[in-house]
Amino acid sequence: MGETDTAAGSNVAARLGFKDGDLIQEFGYDEDVDFGLREAIEEQVGSDLLDEEDHDVVDGVIVWWREGDGDLVDMLMDAQTTLNEAGVVWLLTPKQGRDGHVRPVEVQESAPTAGLHSTSSVGVSKDWSATRLVRKKQ
């Protein structure tokens, strides 16, 4: 990865709202994830991403999700298990035209069922888009 990629990744990690000291849990890791983005997030927060088996209370969650990965509602419920009250879930899905692309309507239908709502979407790399999901206000 070149310096430009690192700088771009750092900017994206900051735009996701992660800050130094945050604990971030990762779901859906596979060989197709954006390693530059993962590295930038780890650099931004100053620690490794926690995996699906960790049980620490976390400040944020990233979920790599592809068409065919299973039930999105179940994944979003699992992603909230250790998430603190003010925490955010970033759902990362392949961009349109890429293998595993998830239709936006699937996210829009699944999030409310899981007690979340979408607040924004950003392109985080050439292959992945991110949708910011937060808990519904009680």
Secondary structure, DSSP 4 states (H G I P E B T S, - for coil): --HHHHHHHHHHHHHTT--TT--EEEES--TTS-HHHHHHHHHHHTSPPB-TT--S-EEEEEEE--TTSS-HHHHHHHHTTTEEEEEEEEEEEEPTTSTT---HHHHHHHHHHTTEEEEEEEE-SSSEEEEEEEEPP-
